[in-house]
Amino acid sequence: MLDEWAVYIRRKYGNKPLSSSTYLSEAEPFLEQYASQPCKPGFDWGCW
């Protein structure tokens, strides 16, 4: 999940430095998007 988070942030903001408040404000939309994805093979420990 951390890899996906890094890709999400990089795609949206590029390489510029971000404040902690930016990271926090992006967390909810990312987690909603991540939760709506189907489970990946080999990583089903978090799937319900």
BELRADA-V558998 format. One record per backbone hydrogen bond with DSSP energy under -1.0 kcal/mol. NH is the residue of the N-H (numbers start at 1). CO is the residue of the C=O. If there is no record, write none. Layout:
nh;co
NH;CO
NH;CO
//
This chain:
nh;co
5;1
6;2
7;3
8;4
9;5
10;6
11;7
12;8
13;9
14;10
16;13
23;19
24;20
25;21
26;22
30;26
31;27
32;28
33;29
34;30
35;31
36;32
37;34
43;40
47;44
//
